[in-house]
Amino acid sequence: MDVSGRTILISGGSSGLGAACVRRLVGHGANVVIADLSEAGKTLADSLGSQAAFAPTDVTSEADVRRAVALAEQQFGGLHGAITCAGILQAERAVGRNGAASLEAFQRVININLVGTFNVVRLAAEAIAKQPPGLDGERGVIVMTSSVAAEEGQIGQAAYSASKGGVASMTLPLARDLARSGIRVVSIAPGVFETPMVQAAPEAVRKSLAEQIPFPARLGHPDEFAALVEHAFENRMLNGTVVRIDGAMRMGPR
Ligand SMILES: NC(=O)c1ccc[n+]([C@@H]2O[C@H](COP(=O)([O-])OP(=O)(O)OC[C@H]3O[C@@H](n4cnc5c(N)ncnc54)[C@H](O)[C@@H]3O)[C@@H](O)[C@H]2O)c1
């Protein structure tokens, strides 16, 4: 589906990859609802004018996500898509110098990255299913963010990799579930992109990661991710799959 004139909810849209999607899709005529914990999304929405709105949202909360979906319906007349970018990065060895890893920290990563993604998908899909069918019976598109860490998790990434592996694994069953509603589900697994999440990592880690990218030998630009998201909306044969965007990177153990 062409994004122009459609309404798309973007979780994690206040920063990084999500914010790049917000900017690109608004630039191509879409309406967006930024669903994020961070108030930076309000500033971003205000700067973009009437095509963007901000819904303060914790993706793990049913009430918050329902409010964000309702905002899309009230302000823009319905929902056609969702992009799930909200996520956190956490690293801790299973057994470190101070003993076993924190179970609470593991559960928090799974709760935000995996359970939060499912929460957005199920509630957005319920709203998208109300749309009249378009070409081929298509009603909408959901794009989820996995990671190359789903396949090559590094040292300390058990929780993060499990969360992103969960996103990758649920892509096909979600596409099968939602096929009868004319909703496609695609996941994107980014390599390393230049966002606040990656900028927060120590310089040595960033350098090591950049050196592991064969070509182009640099971190990805967030708009390159957003361009693939837009393509996923446009290409109706893309469904139930995980697409890597990583410059041929295969992460080593560290
Ligand atoms: N940047 C990369 O290299 C990279 C690589 C692979 C996957 N990813 C994934 O892409 C997604 C976006 O990452 P990014 O690099 O843009 O990070 P980022 O930190 O710039 O943005 C993440 C956004 O998610 C929001 N968020 C966090 N917890 C939330 C919650 N509970 N509810 C609502 N919003 C919440 C944050 O406020 C922030 O705005 C994440 O899921 C991340 O794991 C990023």
The ligand as an SDF file (V2000), in Angstrom:
LIG
                    3D

 44 48  0  0  0  0  0  0  0  0999 V2000
   20.2520    1.1000   16.2350 N   0  0  0  0  0  0  0  0  0  0  0  0
   20.5830   -0.1310   15.8990 C   0  0  0  0  0  0  0  0  0  0  0  0
   21.7150   -0.3870   15.4690 O   0  0  0  0  0  0  0  0  0  0  0  0
   19.5940   -1.2610   16.0320 C   0  0  0  0  0  0  0  0  0  0  0  0
   19.9660   -2.5160   15.5270 C   0  0  0  0  0  0  0  0  0  0  0  0
   19.0590   -3.5660   15.6130 C   0  0  0  0  0  0  0  0  0  0  0  0
   17.8290   -3.3610   16.1920 C   0  0  0  0  0  0  0  0  0  0  0  0
   17.5060   -2.1370   16.6950 N   0  0  0  0  0  0  0  0  0  0  0  0
   16.1850   -1.9960   17.2970 C   0  0  0  0  0  0  0  0  0  0  0  0
   15.5170   -0.9080   16.6810 O   0  0  0  0  0  0  0  0  0  0  0  0
   14.6010   -0.3240   17.6040 C   0  0  0  0  0  0  0  0  0  0  0  0
   14.8720    1.1690   17.6530 C   0  0  0  0  0  0  0  0  0  0  0  0
   16.1690    1.3730   18.1780 O   0  0  0  0  0  0  0  0  0  0  0  0
   16.9420    2.7530   18.1000 P   0  0  0  0  0  0  0  0  0  0  0  0
   18.3490    2.4240   17.7890 O   0  0  0  0  0  0  0  0  0  0  0  0
   16.1930    3.6990   17.2570 O   0  0  0  0  0  0  0  0  0  0  0  0
   16.9050    3.1700   19.6470 O   0  0  0  0  0  0  0  0  0  0  0  0
   16.5350    4.5220   20.3780 P   0  0  0  0  0  0  0  0  0  0  0  0
   16.9540    4.3120   21.7900 O   0  0  0  0  0  0  0  0  0  0  0  0
   17.0510    5.6960   19.6270 O   0  0  0  0  0  0  0  0  0  0  0  0
   14.9340    4.5520   20.3000 O   0  0  0  0  0  0  0  0  0  0  0  0
   14.1410    3.6550   21.0250 C   0  0  0  0  0  0  0  0  0  0  0  0
   12.8640    4.3610   21.4220 C   0  0  0  0  0  0  0  0  0  0  0  0
   12.0520    3.4110   22.1240 O   0  0  0  0  0  0  0  0  0  0  0  0
   11.4340    4.0910   23.1930 C   0  0  0  0  0  0  0  0  0  0  0  0
   11.0360    3.1490   24.2360 N   0  0  0  0  0  0  0  0  0  0  0  0
   11.8220    2.4000   25.0360 C   0  0  0  0  0  0  0  0  0  0  0  0
   11.0750    1.6940   25.9010 N   0  0  0  0  0  0  0  0  0  0  0  0
    9.7780    2.0120   25.6340 C   0  0  0  0  0  0  0  0  0  0  0  0
    8.5330    1.6090   26.1820 C   0  0  0  0  0  0  0  0  0  0  0  0
    8.4510    0.7270   27.2060 N   0  0  0  0  0  0  0  0  0  0  0  0
    7.4060    2.1170   25.6520 N   0  0  0  0  0  0  0  0  0  0  0  0
    7.4530    3.0210   24.6350 C   0  0  0  0  0  0  0  0  0  0  0  0
    8.6060    3.4340   24.0870 N   0  0  0  0  0  0  0  0  0  0  0  0
    9.7490    2.9400   24.5800 C   0  0  0  0  0  0  0  0  0  0  0  0
   12.4910    5.0810   23.6790 C   0  0  0  0  0  0  0  0  0  0  0  0
   11.8980    6.1270   24.4370 O   0  0  0  0  0  0  0  0  0  0  0  0
   13.0850    5.5570   22.3640 C   0  0  0  0  0  0  0  0  0  0  0  0
   12.4130    6.6990   21.8670 O   0  0  0  0  0  0  0  0  0  0  0  0
   14.8210   -1.0440   18.9250 C   0  0  0  0  0  0  0  0  0  0  0  0
   13.8480   -2.0470   19.0750 O   0  0  0  0  0  0  0  0  0  0  0  0
   16.1950   -1.6550   18.7730 C   0  0  0  0  0  0  0  0  0  0  0  0
   16.3540   -2.7850   19.5790 O   0  0  0  0  0  0  0  0  0  0  0  0
   18.3550   -1.0800   16.6320 C   0  0  0  0  0  0  0  0  0  0  0  0
  1  2  1  0
  2  3  2  0
  2  4  1  0
  4  5  1  0
  4 44  2  0
  5  6  2  0
  6  7  1  0
  7  8  2  0
  8  9  1  0
  8 44  1  0
  9 10  1  0
  9 42  1  0
 10 11  1  0
 11 12  1  0
 11 40  1  0
 12 13  1  0
 13 14  1  0
 14 15  2  0
 14 16  1  0
 14 17  1  0
 17 18  1  0
 18 19  2  0
 18 20  1  0
 18 21  1  0
 21 22  1  0
 22 23  1  0
 23 24  1  0
 23 38  1  0
 24 25  1  0
 25 26  1  0
 25 36  1  0
 26 27  1  0
 26 35  1  0
 27 28  2  0
 28 29  1  0
 29 30  1  0
 29 35  2  0
 30 31  1  0
 30 32  2  0
 32 33  1  0
 33 34  2  0
 34 35  1  0
 36 37  1  0
 36 38  1  0
 38 39  1  0
 40 41  1  0
 40 42  1  0
 42 43  1  0
M  CHG  2   8   1  16  -1
M  END
$$$$
